[in-house]
Amino acid sequence: MATVLQADKRKDLRGSRLTNIRNKGEVPAVIYGKAFGNEPVKVDQMELIKMIRENGRNGVFQLDIDGQKTDVMVYDLQVDTLKNEIIHVDFYAVDMKSELDANVTIQVVGESVGVKNGGVLQQSLYEVSVKALPNDIPESIEIDVSSLDVNDSLQVKDLVSGAKYEVNNDPEESVLSILPPTEVPDETDGEEEASEPELVANEGNEETEEE
């Protein structure tokens, strides 16, 4: 049985009302779907976070709106990174018997032979788009790089096959490669800055809903 998140309809869509909602520990939201069109709602922030942790970013759960339960997925999360708060969420009402597209994170596991020998793992793709039934969308796709040596690489077509989903990306698109060790001249310190990929797709500080 799908877990349930309580939601209440929003009638007053003024910007000042949105601020009041957030001050009460709630998150303004919108649910999209054929049966709803564009229905503004609000949910408890802590319950929403708990729901996402239990079901995963692509998990299906039920939204209870005035006693009417609907299967939904989180379509978009908007986060205030300074306050570490969710400021808006879009829910998508899903048909459990119809396939849909969703972005899935690529998770690298293991330490490659090439890296152990001084090579550098360069990842160029951090998520892929997949098509599947709602319950068959994976939370992430793991890639075991343990056997990869220097100059080896992986493409989208090398991802796990035979699963209950289809990858939409170009099969020839590069996912990662093991680069040869690079000699650093003595006059340089050899330090490079690296940035981490976003942990959650489609997050931002701007709210797209008309206020």
NORQUI-V869485 format. One record per residue. N is the residue number from 1. RES is the residue in one small letter. D_LAST is the distance of its C-alpha to the last C-alpha in Angstrom with 1 decimal. Layout:
BEGIN
N/RES/D_LAST
N/RES/D_LAST
END
This chain:
BEGIN
1/m/35.5
2/a/31.9
3/t/30.3
4/v/27.5
5/l/24.1
6/q/22.8
7/a/19.2
8/d/17.7
9/k/15.4
10/r/12.1
11/k/12.0
12/d/9.6
13/l/5.9
14/r/5.4
15/g/5.1
16/s/8.8
17/r/9.2
18/l/8.1
19/t/10.7
20/n/13.1
21/i/13.0
22/r/14.0
23/n/16.5
24/k/18.2
25/g/18.8
26/e/16.5
27/v/14.2
28/p/10.9
29/a/12.0
30/v/12.3
31/i/15.8
32/y/17.1
33/g/20.5
34/k/22.7
35/a/22.8
36/f/19.1
37/g/17.5
38/n/13.9
39/e/13.8
40/p/11.1
41/v/13.4
42/k/14.2
43/v/17.5
44/d/19.8
45/q/19.7
46/m/23.5
47/e/24.1
48/l/21.9
49/i/23.9
50/k/27.1
51/m/26.3
52/i/25.8
53/r/28.9
54/e/31.0
55/n/29.9
56/g/29.2
57/r/26.3
58/n/27.3
59/g/28.5
60/v/28.0
61/f/27.2
62/q/26.2
63/l/22.9
64/d/23.9
65/i/21.4
66/d/23.2
67/g/26.5
68/q/25.8
69/k/26.4
70/t/25.2
71/d/26.3
72/v/23.6
73/m/23.3
74/v/20.8
75/y/19.6
76/d/17.5
77/l/17.1
78/q/15.1
79/v/17.2
80/d/17.3
81/t/21.0
82/l/21.8
83/k/21.0
84/n/21.9
85/e/19.0
86/i/16.9
87/i/13.2
88/h/12.1
89/v/14.4
90/d/14.9
91/f/17.8
92/y/20.1
93/a/22.4
94/v/25.8
95/d/29.0
96/m/31.7
97/k/34.3
98/s/32.5
99/e/32.3
100/l/29.2
101/d/28.5
102/a/27.4
103/n/27.8
104/v/30.6
105/t/31.7
106/i/35.3
107/q/37.2
108/v/40.4
109/v/43.2
110/g/46.7
111/e/48.4
112/s/49.9
113/v/53.6
114/g/52.6
115/v/50.5
116/k/53.4
117/n/55.6
118/g/53.4
119/g/51.1
120/v/47.3
121/l/44.7
122/q/42.1
123/q/39.2
124/s/37.3
125/l/35.2
126/y/33.2
127/e/31.7
128/v/32.5
129/s/30.9
130/v/32.7
131/k/33.0
132/a/34.0
133/l/33.6
134/p/30.8
135/n/33.5
136/d/35.4
137/i/32.8
138/p/34.2
139/e/32.3
140/s/34.2
141/i/37.2
142/e/40.1
143/i/42.4
144/d/45.7
145/v/47.0
146/s/50.2
147/s/52.5
148/l/51.0
149/d/53.3
150/v/53.0
151/n/52.0
152/d/50.7
153/s/47.3
154/l/45.1
155/q/43.1
156/v/40.6
157/k/43.6
158/d/45.1
159/l/42.4
160/v/43.4
161/s/44.4
162/g/45.2
163/a/42.1
164/k/39.9
165/y/37.5
166/e/37.7
167/v/36.5
168/n/34.7
169/n/35.4
170/d/38.4
171/p/41.5
172/e/42.8
173/e/39.8
174/s/40.9
175/v/39.7
176/l/41.9
177/s/45.3
178/i/47.9
179/l/48.9
180/p/52.3
181/p/52.9
182/t/52.4
183/e/55.0
184/v/53.6
185/p/55.9
186/d/57.3
187/e/55.8
188/t/52.2
189/d/50.8
190/g/49.3
191/e/46.1
192/e/42.9
193/e/39.4
194/a/37.6
195/s/33.9
196/e/32.8
197/p/30.5
198/e/27.1
199/l/27.6
200/v/24.6
201/a/23.5
202/n/20.0
203/e/18.9
204/g/17.0
205/n/15.0
206/e/12.0
207/e/9.1
208/t/8.7
209/e/6.1
210/e/3.7
211/e/0.0
END
